[in-house]
């Protein structure tokens, strides 16, 4: 579950210097081409909805991603990466500019490797995601909107709600390797968060729980993709009404 408040809430120190400053890189980061190609193929095979990343977004995020990679080599990688993430979202406006305004539900993947996965997840207004796990540690930093998390635990009776955490722009929280959570965007606008995982998120078998019965089932990429698609369809209908 989430760590204690003192552990999961990081003071909002200055943002990473490179964000939003128009870096003068003439080529993409060295990891970009191979990483993005792999994600585009394999992640879609797992049913995730991948939003293409623009070249300028990769350039803006380069220093942040490099700092996360370096921090992940620390003796306490989750804590070290959390510090980098906390600095990055301490100025939500700058992070939003670097990543881009969310316009649809989906994942914008910046890095995928065996050791680390970094993506921006965007939720449409009032979107919900069923309880699910990751089987690896996770750090979440919100850069626009709000994300409400219900933390669940296993019991003799099955899955039970255990805690709740509301994350606003600039907030950072952590999930341990055994955590199970569900996500809601309670706002009438988009929510965007940076999600960082201590492993290959797309190659890891996970579980999800039916939101009505709370029965556990294998994580089904097709179900997740349909959730994203339905959320986007609902948003388009609301715009047309």
DRENTIVEX-344424 format. One record per residue (C-alpha): residue number from 1; residue in three letters; x, z, y. Coordinates in steps of 0.1 Angstrom, whole numbers, padded with zeros to 4 digits. Layout:
! DRENTIVEX-344424
   pos   code       u       w       v
   NUM    ALA       X       Z       Y
...
! end
This chain:
! DRENTIVEX-344424
   pos   code       u       w       v
     1    UNK    0000    0000    0000
     2    UNK    0010    0001    0036
     3    UNK    0038    0025    0045
     4    UNK    0030    0054    0067
     5    UNK    0022    0048    0103
     6    UNK    0057    0058    0114
     7    UNK    0073    0034    0090
     8    UNK    0049    0004    0095
     9    UNK    0046    0005    0133
    10    UNK    0076   -0007    0151
    11    UNK    0082   -0002    0188
    12    UNK    0078   -0034    0208
    13    UNK    0113   -0041    0218
    14    UNK    0124   -0073    0235
    15    UNK    0116   -0105    0217
    16    UNK    0142   -0126    0200
    17    UNK    0160   -0144    0228
    18    UNK    0156   -0179    0214
    19    UNK    0118   -0179    0213
    20    UNK    0102   -0200    0240
    21    UNK    0134   -0209    0258
    22    UNK    0136   -0246    0249
    23    UNK    0166   -0246    0227
    24    UNK    0189   -0276    0230
    25    UNK    0192   -0285    0193
    26    UNK    0195   -0323    0186
    27    UNK    0189   -0320    0148
    28    UNK    0166   -0300    0126
    29    UNK    0179   -0268    0110
    30    UNK    0199   -0275    0079
    31    UNK    0173   -0259    0056
    32    UNK    0143   -0277    0071
    33    UNK    0142   -0311    0053
    34    UNK    0146   -0299    0017
    35    UNK    0126   -0267    0022
    36    UNK    0096   -0285    0038
    37    UNK    0096   -0313    0012
    38    UNK    0095   -0288   -0016
    39    UNK    0067   -0268    0000
    40    UNK    0046   -0298    0007
    41    UNK    0046   -0308   -0030
    42    UNK    0047   -0276   -0049
    43    UNK    0025   -0255   -0026
    44    UNK   -0003   -0280   -0027
    45    UNK    0000   -0280   -0065
    46    UNK   -0008   -0243   -0063
    47    UNK   -0038   -0251   -0042
    48    UNK   -0026   -0237   -0009
    49    UNK   -0036   -0255    0023
    50    UNK   -0004   -0265    0041
    51    UNK   -0005   -0274    0078
    52    UNK    0024   -0297    0088
    53    UNK    0051   -0282    0109
    54    UNK    0062   -0301    0140
    55    UNK    0099   -0307    0146
    56    UNK    0098   -0288    0179
    57    UNK    0083   -0258    0161
    58    UNK    0111   -0257    0135
    59    UNK    0137   -0259    0163
    60    UNK    0120   -0231    0182
    61    UNK    0119   -0209    0151
    62    UNK    0154   -0217    0139
    63    UNK    0171   -0185    0151
    64    UNK    0143   -0163    0140
    65    UNK    0144   -0178    0104
    66    UNK    0182   -0175    0103
    67    UNK    0180   -0138    0114
    68    UNK    0154   -0132    0086
    69    UNK    0177   -0148    0060
    70    UNK    0206   -0126    0072
    71    UNK    0185   -0095    0072
    72    UNK    0173   -0102    0037
    73    UNK    0208   -0096    0025
    74    UNK    0207   -0060    0037
    75    UNK    0207   -0030    0013
    76    UNK    0170   -0025    0023
    77    UNK    0159   -0061    0029
    78    UNK    0122   -0053    0036
    79    UNK    0131   -0029    0064
    80    UNK    0158   -0051    0079
    81    UNK    0135   -0082    0079
    82    UNK    0107   -0060    0094
    83    UNK    0130   -0052    0123
    84    UNK    0135   -0089    0129
    85    UNK    0098   -0096    0127
    86    UNK    0089   -0068    0150
    87    UNK    0112   -0081    0177
    88    UNK    0097   -0116    0172
    89    UNK    0061   -0106    0177
    90    UNK    0068   -0080    0204
    91    UNK    0061   -0108    0228
    92    UNK    0031   -0124    0211
    93    UNK    0027   -0151    0238
    94    UNK    0063   -0164    0232
    95    UNK    0057   -0164    0194
    96    UNK    0024   -0182    0198
    97    UNK    0042   -0208    0219
    98    UNK    0069   -0212    0193
    99    UNK    0045   -0216    0164
   100    UNK    0017   -0234    0182
   101    UNK   -0019   -0226    0188
   102    UNK   -0039   -0223    0155
   103    UNK   -0065   -0250    0152
   104    UNK   -0075   -0247    0115
   105    UNK   -0073   -0223    0087
   106    UNK   -0042   -0227    0066
   107    UNK   -0005   -0220    0061
   108    UNK    0023   -0234    0082
   109    UNK    0054   -0229    0061
   110    UNK    0088   -0225    0078
   111    UNK    0109   -0214    0048
   112    UNK    0106   -0213    0010
   113    UNK    0134   -0201   -0013
   114    UNK    0138   -0179   -0043
   115    UNK    0147   -0150   -0021
   116    UNK    0124   -0154    0009
   117    UNK    0092   -0171    0020
   118    UNK    0081   -0174    0057
   119    UNK    0048   -0189    0069
   120    UNK    0023   -0186    0097
   121    UNK   -0012   -0179    0083
   122    UNK   -0041   -0188    0105
   123    UNK   -0077   -0175    0100
   124    UNK   -0107   -0191    0116
   125    UNK   -0132   -0169    0134
   126    UNK   -0147   -0143    0111
   127    UNK   -0129   -0156    0080
   128    UNK   -0125   -0134    0050
   129    UNK   -0100   -0135    0021
   130    UNK   -0108   -0117   -0012
   131    UNK   -0086   -0088   -0025
   132    UNK   -0054   -0101   -0039
   133    UNK   -0018   -0091   -0047
   134    UNK    0016   -0107   -0042
   135    UNK    0039   -0090   -0067
   136    UNK    0066   -0088   -0040
   137    UNK    0071   -0070   -0008
   138    UNK    0055   -0084    0023
   139    UNK    0058   -0080    0061
   140    UNK    0030   -0091    0084
   141    UNK    0033   -0096    0121
   142    UNK    0003   -0107    0143
   143    UNK    0010   -0130    0172
   144    UNK   -0026   -0138    0182
   145    UNK   -0060   -0123    0174
   146    UNK   -0066   -0095    0150
   147    UNK   -0064   -0090    0112
   148    UNK   -0083   -0062    0095
   149    UNK   -0069   -0052    0061
   150    UNK   -0086   -0032    0034
   151    UNK   -0060   -0016    0010
   152    UNK   -0072   -0013   -0025
   153    UNK   -0059    0007   -0055
   154    UNK   -0065    0006   -0092
   155    UNK   -0084    0034   -0108
   156    UNK   -0101    0042   -0141
   157    UNK   -0133    0028   -0126
   158    UNK   -0116   -0004   -0115
   159    UNK   -0105   -0014   -0080
   160    UNK   -0113    0011   -0052
   161    UNK   -0109    0009   -0014
   162    UNK   -0081    0033   -0004
   163    UNK   -0071    0026    0032
   164    UNK   -0078    0003    0061
   165    UNK   -0055   -0010    0088
   166    UNK   -0064   -0031    0119
   167    UNK   -0035   -0052    0132
   168    UNK   -0036   -0065    0168
   169    UNK   -0012   -0090    0184
   170    UNK    0023   -0075    0184
   171    UNK    0016   -0052    0155
   172    UNK    0037   -0053    0123
   173    UNK    0028   -0038    0089
   174    UNK    0044   -0037    0055
   175    UNK    0031   -0040    0019
   176    UNK    0050   -0029   -0011
   177    UNK    0053   -0049   -0043
   178    UNK    0023   -0033   -0059
   179    UNK   -0001   -0036   -0029
   180    UNK   -0035   -0051   -0032
   181    UNK   -0053   -0060    0001
   182    UNK   -0081   -0081    0015
   183    UNK   -0081   -0097    0049
   184    UNK   -0108   -0103    0076
   185    UNK   -0106   -0119    0110
   186    UNK   -0134   -0100    0129
   187    UNK   -0130   -0120    0161
   188    UNK   -0148   -0151    0173
   189    UNK   -0115   -0169    0178
   190    UNK   -0085   -0177    0157
   191    UNK   -0061   -0151    0143
   192    UNK   -0025   -0160    0136
   193    UNK    0001   -0140    0118
   194    UNK    0037   -0144    0105
   195    UNK    0039   -0135    0068
   196    UNK    0073   -0129    0052
   197    UNK    0077   -0123    0015
   198    UNK    0106   -0111   -0005
   199    UNK    0106   -0139   -0030
   200    UNK    0091   -0173   -0037
   201    UNK    0055   -0168   -0028
   202    UNK    0043   -0201   -0042
   203    UNK    0060   -0198   -0076
   204    UNK    0047   -0163   -0084
   205    UNK    0016   -0158   -0105
   206    UNK   -0008   -0135   -0087
   207    UNK   -0042   -0119   -0092
   208    UNK   -0073   -0120   -0071
   209    UNK   -0105   -0099   -0073
   210    UNK   -0140   -0112   -0070
   211    UNK   -0153   -0100   -0037
   212    UNK   -0187   -0090   -0051
   213    UNK   -0179   -0077   -0086
   214    UNK   -0143   -0067   -0080
   215    UNK   -0134   -0082   -0114
   216    UNK   -0097   -0092   -0117
   217    UNK   -0089   -0128   -0124
   218    UNK   -0058   -0150   -0122
   219    UNK   -0050   -0162   -0087
   220    UNK   -0066   -0196   -0086
   221    UNK   -0052   -0220   -0061
   222    UNK   -0084   -0241   -0061
   223    UNK   -0104   -0211   -0051
   224    UNK   -0080   -0203   -0022
   225    UNK   -0080   -0239   -0011
   226    UNK   -0118   -0239   -0011
   227    UNK   -0119   -0208    0010
   228    UNK   -0097   -0225    0036
   229    UNK   -0118   -0257    0035
   230    UNK   -0151   -0239    0038
   231    UNK   -0138   -0218    0067
   232    UNK   -0128   -0250    0085
   233    UNK   -0161   -0267    0077
   234    UNK   -0180   -0238    0090
   235    UNK   -0159   -0238    0122
   236    UNK   -0166   -0275    0127
   237    UNK   -0204   -0270    0122
   238    UNK   -0204   -0242    0147
   239    UNK   -0187   -0265    0172
   240    UNK   -0213   -0292    0167
   241    UNK   -0243   -0269    0170
! end
